[in-house]
Amino acid sequence: MSVFCHPDFDQHELVAFKEDEASGLRAIVAVHSSRLGPATGGCRMFAYADEHAALADVLRLSRGMTYKSAMAGIPLGGGKAVIIGDPAQHKSRDLLLAMGDFVQGLNGAYVTAEDSGTGVSDMAVIAERTRHVSGVVKGESGGGDPSPTTAYGVYQGIRAAVRFRFNSDLKGVRVALQGVGNVGYHLAKFLVDEGADVLVADINTRNIDRAVSDLGVTPVALSDILSADVDVLAPCALGGAISEASVDDIKATIVAGAANNQLDTAEMDAALMSRGILYAPDYVINAGGIIDVYYQTQGQRDQEMLREHVDHIGNCLTEIFERSAKTGQATGAIADAMAEEIFKGPGGAQRAA
């Protein structure tokens, strides 16, 4: 299938492929839009079933980054990278160096950062070959893991959704987290500290054990987490959790989580609304990480300033919820329209800054 005919191709500015036989690297970089600024997004490493699945993921993720940056009010464009392979088995120093060469060869068209399957130490290796990388520890003044900031933004988004739907705080609210990795663990801590009753599931038993031991959360079978009898469902793993097969099983009245591309198809947005479920659009609620990355690229690590910016996620979601209630449109469609007005409209970069 031609990239141009791919169902997830959305007038992307650049789609680049790289294979390095010596290191085993097989990677794709997609730049959706640089209208607001340099295309920035994480580098995901995952054992995709095949290259077609990897291409679909990178196209959807890079598009989501464009919308995410626009709604976050930062002058960055949308890009993403995926490495095909199991990070536990196939990641190596040589592979990461080859990835750095790949990013460097794009001449600044794409700025990479950590994502699922990669971390701060991996970005440090990639940075040996390219300056177009964020999320690298550089001392107190800049760099580092944006996962806690992503989690904080999702926490603020859940607070906003609970206030809108129940007119209450988080005390006693039941939340089911699908995934308690880097972001999910920090999110669970924020929720527990606020008095929420947190259920967790994860494909990695070590993540479950850590969350149960440290935070006192309740473990649930992975097969049962989407249908758990809770107030809030928070997908915090890979995308596609809300699908035609799963949407009718959801008992929660709010879906608000950290995962990208939580909806398997755009139609799931309206399907959730038809069931009376309030959906917090993923690229709005999980924007804390890219906000953090932007501050890193500016050499700005004022934590109070960063927190104030991320706090705005709750206000943005409340506006989306209110527009949805007033117009009858699904929340995802409203968020898309708001984002497109920013990055497609005249003076988009200035409006995002």
C-alpha positions as CSV (number, residue, x, y, z in Angstrom):
1,M,0.0,0.0,0.0
2,S,1.3,3.5,-0.9
3,V,1.8,5.8,2.1
4,F,-0.4,8.4,0.3
5,C,-3.3,5.9,0.1
6,H,-3.0,4.9,3.7
7,P,-6.2,5.5,5.7
8,D,-4.2,7.3,8.4
9,F,-2.2,9.6,6.0
10,D,-3.4,13.1,6.6
11,Q,-1.3,15.3,4.3
12,H,1.8,14.6,6.4
13,E,4.7,16.7,5.5
14,L,7.3,13.9,5.8
15,V,7.3,10.1,6.2
16,A,10.8,8.7,6.4
17,F,12.0,5.1,6.7
18,K,15.3,3.7,8.0
19,E,16.8,0.3,8.1
20,D,20.3,-0.3,9.5
21,E,21.3,-3.9,9.0
22,A,24.3,-3.7,11.3
23,S,22.3,-2.6,14.4
24,G,19.0,-4.1,13.5
25,L,17.3,-0.7,13.4
26,R,14.0,-0.6,11.5
27,A,12.3,2.8,12.2
28,I,9.8,5.3,10.8
29,V,9.6,9.0,11.4
30,A,6.5,10.9,10.5
31,V,6.1,14.7,10.5
32,H,2.4,15.7,10.3
33,S,2.7,19.5,10.5
34,S,5.4,22.1,11.3
35,R,3.0,25.1,10.9
36,L,3.2,26.0,14.6
37,G,6.9,25.1,15.0
38,P,9.4,22.3,14.9
39,A,7.7,18.9,14.7
40,T,8.3,17.3,18.1
41,G,7.2,14.0,19.5
42,G,8.4,10.8,21.3
43,C,10.3,7.9,19.9
44,R,8.3,4.7,20.6
45,M,9.8,1.2,20.5
46,F,7.3,-1.6,20.2
47,A,7.2,-5.2,18.9
48,Y,4.7,-4.3,16.1
49,A,3.1,-7.3,14.3
50,D,4.5,-5.9,11.0
51,E,5.6,-2.7,9.3
52,H,2.0,-1.9,8.3
53,A,1.0,-1.7,12.0
54,A,4.0,0.5,12.7
55,L,3.2,2.9,9.9
56,A,-0.4,3.2,11.0
57,D,0.8,4.0,14.6
58,V,3.3,6.6,13.6
59,L,0.9,8.4,11.2
60,R,-1.8,8.6,13.9
61,L,0.6,9.5,16.7
62,S,2.2,12.3,14.7
63,R,-1.1,13.8,13.7
64,G,-2.2,13.7,17.4
65,M,1.0,15.6,18.3
66,T,0.0,18.5,16.0
67,Y,-3.4,18.7,17.7
68,K,-1.9,18.2,21.1
69,S,0.6,21.1,20.8
70,A,-2.1,23.4,19.3
71,M,-4.5,22.8,22.3
72,A,-1.6,23.0,24.8
73,G,-0.8,26.5,23.5
74,I,2.8,25.8,22.6
75,P,4.6,26.6,19.3
76,L,5.6,23.1,18.3
77,G,4.5,21.0,15.4
78,G,3.5,17.3,15.3
79,G,6.0,14.5,14.8
80,K,6.6,11.0,16.0
81,A,9.1,8.1,15.6
82,V,8.6,4.4,16.0
83,I,11.2,1.7,16.2
84,I,10.1,-1.8,15.3
85,G,11.3,-4.3,18.0
86,D,10.9,-5.5,21.5
87,P,12.7,-3.0,23.7
88,A,13.5,-5.8,26.2
89,Q,15.2,-7.9,23.6
90,H,16.3,-5.8,20.7
91,K,17.3,-2.4,22.1
92,S,21.1,-1.9,22.1
93,R,23.5,1.0,22.1
94,D,24.3,0.5,18.4
95,L,20.6,0.6,17.6
96,L,20.1,3.8,19.5
97,L,23.2,5.4,17.9
98,A,21.8,4.5,14.5
99,M,18.5,6.1,15.5
100,G,20.4,9.2,16.4
101,D,22.0,9.2,12.9
102,F,18.5,8.8,11.4
103,V,17.1,11.8,13.3
104,Q,20.2,13.9,12.5
105,G,19.9,13.1,8.8
106,L,16.4,14.8,8.8
107,N,18.2,18.1,9.4
108,G,16.0,19.3,12.2
109,A,12.7,18.4,10.6
110,Y,11.9,16.3,13.6
111,V,12.9,16.6,17.3
112,T,12.7,13.3,19.2
113,A,12.0,12.5,22.9
114,E,11.3,9.5,25.0
115,D,8.1,7.5,24.7
116,S,6.8,4.0,25.4
117,G,9.7,1.6,25.2
118,T,12.4,4.3,25.5
119,G,13.6,6.4,28.4
120,V,15.9,9.2,29.5
121,S,19.1,7.0,29.2
122,D,18.1,6.1,25.6
123,M,17.7,9.7,24.7
124,A,21.2,10.4,26.1
125,V,22.6,7.8,23.7
126,I,20.6,9.2,20.7
127,A,21.9,12.7,21.7
128,E,25.5,11.5,21.0
129,R,24.6,11.6,17.3
130,T,22.0,14.4,17.1
131,R,21.2,17.6,18.8
132,H,17.6,17.3,17.8
133,V,16.5,15.5,21.0
134,S,14.8,16.4,24.2
135,G,14.3,14.6,27.5
136,V,18.0,14.3,28.2
137,V,19.1,15.0,31.8
138,K,21.3,18.1,31.7
139,G,21.4,19.1,35.4
140,E,19.0,21.2,37.3
141,S,18.4,23.7,34.5
142,G,16.9,21.4,31.9
143,G,16.1,18.0,30.6
144,G,14.7,14.8,32.0
145,D,11.7,12.5,32.1
146,P,8.4,14.2,31.2
147,S,6.3,11.3,32.5
148,P,5.5,12.9,35.9
149,T,4.3,16.1,34.2
150,T,2.1,14.0,31.8
151,A,0.6,12.3,34.8
152,Y,0.0,15.6,36.6
153,G,-1.8,17.0,33.6
154,V,-4.0,13.8,33.4
155,Y,-4.7,14.2,37.1
156,Q,-5.9,17.7,36.6
157,G,-8.0,16.6,33.6
158,I,-9.7,13.9,35.7
159,R,-10.4,16.4,38.4
160,A,-12.0,18.7,35.8
161,A,-14.1,15.8,34.4
162,V,-15.3,14.7,37.9
163,R,-16.2,18.3,38.8
164,F,-18.2,18.7,35.6
165,R,-20.0,15.3,35.8
166,F,-20.4,14.9,39.6
167,N,-19.8,18.4,41.0
168,S,-17.4,16.8,43.5
169,D,-13.7,16.4,44.3
170,L,-11.9,13.0,43.9
171,K,-12.4,11.7,47.5
172,G,-14.1,8.3,47.2
173,V,-14.2,8.4,43.4
174,R,-13.5,5.0,41.9
175,V,-10.9,5.1,39.1
176,A,-9.7,2.2,37.0
177,L,-6.2,2.6,35.4
178,Q,-5.4,0.4,32.4
179,G,-1.6,0.6,32.6
180,V,0.6,1.6,35.5
181,G,4.0,2.2,33.8
182,N,5.9,5.5,34.1
183,V,2.8,7.7,33.6
184,G,0.2,5.5,35.1
185,Y,2.2,5.0,38.3
186,H,2.6,8.7,38.9
187,L,-1.1,9.3,38.1
188,A,-2.1,6.6,40.6
189,K,-0.1,8.4,43.3
190,F,-1.8,11.7,42.6
191,L,-5.2,10.0,42.7
192,V,-4.5,8.0,45.9
193,D,-3.2,11.2,47.6
194,E,-6.6,12.9,46.8
195,G,-8.5,10.1,48.4
196,A,-9.6,8.2,45.2
197,D,-10.2,4.5,45.2
198,V,-7.8,3.2,42.5
199,L,-8.0,-0.1,40.6
200,V,-5.1,-1.0,38.3
201,A,-4.2,-3.5,35.6
202,D,-1.1,-3.9,33.5
203,I,0.4,-6.5,31.2
204,N,3.7,-6.2,33.2
205,T,3.3,-7.8,36.7
206,R,6.2,-5.8,38.0
207,N,4.3,-2.6,37.4
208,I,1.4,-4.0,39.3
209,D,3.5,-5.2,42.2
210,R,5.2,-1.8,42.5
211,A,1.9,0.1,42.5
212,V,0.2,-2.2,45.0
213,S,3.3,-2.2,47.3
214,D,3.9,1.6,47.2
215,L,0.4,3.0,46.8
216,G,-2.0,0.4,48.2
217,V,-4.1,0.3,45.0
218,T,-6.3,-2.7,44.1
219,P,-5.1,-5.0,41.3
220,V,-7.6,-6.2,38.7
221,A,-7.2,-8.7,35.9
222,L,-6.3,-7.0,32.6
223,S,-9.3,-8.6,31.0
224,D,-11.6,-7.0,33.5
225,I,-10.3,-3.5,33.8
226,L,-12.3,-1.9,31.0
227,S,-15.6,-3.2,32.4
228,A,-14.8,-2.4,36.0
229,D,-17.6,-0.9,38.0
230,V,-16.0,2.5,38.5
231,D,-16.7,6.2,38.0
232,V,-13.6,6.9,35.8
233,L,-11.8,4.7,33.3
234,A,-8.3,5.9,32.6
235,P,-6.6,4.1,29.7
236,C,-2.9,4.6,30.2
237,A,-1.4,1.9,28.0
238,L,-1.2,1.7,24.2
239,G,-3.9,3.0,22.0
240,G,-7.1,1.5,20.7
241,A,-8.6,0.5,24.1
242,I,-12.0,2.0,23.3
243,S,-13.2,0.0,20.3
244,E,-16.4,-1.4,18.8
245,A,-15.7,-4.6,20.7
246,S,-15.2,-2.9,24.1
247,V,-17.2,0.3,24.2
248,D,-20.5,-1.4,25.3
249,D,-18.7,-3.0,28.2
250,I,-17.6,0.2,29.9
251,K,-19.4,0.9,33.1
252,A,-17.6,4.1,33.9
253,T,-19.3,7.4,33.2
254,I,-16.0,9.2,32.5
255,V,-13.2,8.1,30.2
256,A,-10.1,10.1,30.9
257,G,-6.6,8.7,30.6
258,A,-3.0,9.2,29.5
259,A,-2.8,6.9,26.5
260,N,-2.6,8.3,23.0
261,N,-5.2,7.3,20.4
262,Q,-7.5,5.8,23.0
263,L,-10.3,5.6,20.5
264,D,-9.8,2.8,18.0
265,T,-11.8,4.8,15.4
266,A,-13.2,8.3,15.3
267,E,-16.7,6.9,15.6
268,M,-16.0,5.8,19.2
269,D,-16.3,9.4,20.2
270,A,-19.9,9.6,19.3
271,A,-20.5,6.0,20.6
272,L,-19.3,7.1,24.1
273,M,-21.5,10.2,24.0
274,S,-24.5,8.1,23.0
275,R,-24.0,6.0,26.1
276,G,-23.8,9.1,28.4
277,I,-20.0,8.7,28.9
278,L,-18.0,11.9,29.2
279,Y,-14.8,11.5,27.2
280,A,-11.7,13.7,27.8
281,P,-10.0,13.9,24.4
282,D,-6.7,12.1,24.8
283,Y,-4.4,14.7,23.1
284,V,-5.9,17.4,25.4
285,I,-5.6,15.6,28.7
286,N,-2.2,14.1,28.2
287,A,-0.5,17.2,26.9
288,G,1.6,17.7,30.1
289,G,4.5,15.8,28.6
290,I,4.9,17.9,25.4
291,I,4.5,21.0,27.5
292,D,7.4,19.8,29.7
293,V,9.4,19.0,26.5
294,Y,8.8,22.5,25.2
295,Y,10.0,24.1,28.4
296,Q,13.1,21.8,28.1
297,T,13.8,23.0,24.6
298,Q,13.7,26.6,25.8
299,G,16.1,25.8,28.7
300,Q,13.3,26.8,31.1
301,R,12.8,24.6,34.2
302,D,10.8,26.9,36.4
303,Q,8.6,24.3,38.0
304,E,6.0,26.9,39.1
305,M,5.7,28.2,35.6
306,L,5.5,24.7,34.2
307,R,2.8,23.7,36.7
308,E,0.7,26.8,35.9
309,H,0.8,25.9,32.2
310,V,-0.2,22.3,32.8
311,D,-3.0,23.4,35.2
312,H,-4.6,25.0,32.1
313,I,-5.4,21.5,30.8
314,G,-8.3,21.3,33.3
315,N,-9.7,24.6,32.1
316,C,-9.4,23.6,28.5
317,L,-11.3,20.4,29.1
318,T,-14.0,22.2,31.0
319,E,-14.5,24.5,28.0
320,I,-14.8,21.4,25.7
321,F,-17.3,19.7,28.0
322,E,-19.4,22.9,28.2
323,R,-19.4,23.3,24.4
324,S,-20.4,19.6,24.0
325,A,-23.3,20.0,26.5
326,K,-24.5,23.1,24.7
327,T,-24.2,21.9,21.1
328,G,-24.7,18.1,21.4
329,Q,-21.5,17.5,19.6
330,A,-19.1,14.9,20.9
331,T,-16.1,16.2,22.8
332,G,-13.5,14.8,20.4
333,A,-15.1,16.6,17.5
334,I,-15.2,19.8,19.4
335,A,-11.5,19.5,20.4
336,D,-10.5,18.8,16.8
337,A,-12.3,21.9,15.6
338,M,-10.7,24.0,18.2
339,A,-7.2,22.7,17.4
340,E,-7.6,23.1,13.7
341,E,-8.7,26.7,14.2
342,I,-5.3,27.2,15.8
343,F,-2.9,25.4,13.6
344,K,-4.7,25.8,10.3
345,G,-5.8,29.4,10.8
346,P,-3.9,32.6,9.9
347,G,-1.1,33.4,12.3
348,G,-1.2,29.9,13.9
349,A,2.3,30.0,15.3
350,Q,1.8,33.3,16.9
351,R,-1.5,32.2,18.5
352,A,0.1,29.1,20.0
353,A,3.0,30.9,21.5
